[in-house]
Amino acid sequence: MINIKENVSQFEGKFNQALKKGERKSSTVQVVAVIKNSPIQLTKEIIQEGFNHLAENRPEGLLEKQNELNNQNITWHFIGNLQTRKVKEIINRIDFLHSLDRLSLAKEIEKRAENSIACFVQVNISGENSKSGIHPDKLEEFITQLADYPKIKIIGLMTMAPLLGDETVIRSVFSRLKICQEQIAKKKLPYAPCTELSMGMSGDYQIAIEEGATYIRIGSSFFKSN
Ligand SMILES: *Cc1c(COP(=O)(O)O)cnc(C)c1O
């Protein structure tokens, strides 16, 4: 059985602990509920619990959920790999893109977006081959090149820590992302304020909050069986 209320209450306990430990204010950390594996009924329940930032990782999933949840006041996030040929289907239906990782994607967004779009550049801090994202050494160059795409606004950086890493490794991935973020932010590029950090999932959000996350992406903590 999946008890959303119970899951939310467990989450909130740990979330508040992390805020305290990291000396963070709750208003500085936006929780994004990742609904990629959750059926529509459970998605409605998480909205009822007050979570109105939702994320999908497949264009089909996004369109399906948007159709079923019409008229609700939801902020939509896209996470995970976005195929260039799918950009036109979703780019005008989302508020945040967490996975900008290549110029070909930027180019397609520039062509298809009707308005400016808030993007996180995905960075592969951990260096795992299986993970997408820009290598940290290539980040500055990539951000510089994005000046040519005025519809793209770089609000911050995103990363994923290794799933099986121990706490020290995970913490160092998050703190290195913050260092990259600060380096970009201090350039004061008008198109790349880069003030935000999208980091932390169900297994590691407490560490991410302590290390400065401003967006955390939470799926299984909300939708797990009890
Ligand atoms: C699935 C997913 C999440 C959420 O993961 P959980 O461990 O279920 O919280 C966060 N970010 C990305 C990019 C994902 O694909």
The ligand as an SDF file (V2000), in Angstrom:
LIG
                    3D

 15 15  0  0  0  0  0  0  0  0999 V2000
   13.9320    9.9180  -10.8710 C   0  0  0  0  0  0  0  0  0  0  0  0
   14.7240   11.1370  -10.6970 C   0  0  0  0  0  0  0  0  0  0  0  0
   14.7140   11.8310   -9.4870 C   0  0  0  0  0  0  0  0  0  0  0  0
   13.9620   11.3340   -8.2600 C   0  0  0  0  0  0  0  0  0  0  0  0
   14.5670   10.2040   -7.7610 O   0  0  0  0  0  0  0  0  0  0  0  0
   14.1120    9.5070   -6.3950 P   0  0  0  0  0  0  0  0  0  0  0  0
   15.2990    8.7590   -5.9600 O   0  0  0  0  0  0  0  0  0  0  0  0
   12.9560    8.6440   -6.7530 O   0  0  0  0  0  0  0  0  0  0  0  0
   13.7240   10.5900   -5.4710 O   0  0  0  0  0  0  0  0  0  0  0  0
   15.4410   13.0060   -9.3990 C   0  0  0  0  0  0  0  0  0  0  0  0
   16.1470   13.4780  -10.4500 N   0  0  0  0  0  0  0  0  0  0  0  0
   16.1880   12.8380  -11.6240 C   0  0  0  0  0  0  0  0  0  0  0  0
   16.9890   13.4170  -12.7430 C   0  0  0  0  0  0  0  0  0  0  0  0
   15.4870   11.6460  -11.7860 C   0  0  0  0  0  0  0  0  0  0  0  0
   15.5430   11.0140  -12.9690 O   0  0  0  0  0  0  0  0  0  0  0  0
  1  2  1  0
  2  3  1  0
  2 14  2  0
  3  4  1  0
  3 10  2  0
  4  5  1  0
  5  6  1  0
  6  7  2  0
  6  8  1  0
  6  9  1  0
 10 11  1  0
 11 12  2  0
 12 13  1  0
 12 14  1  0
 14 15  1  0
M  END
$$$$
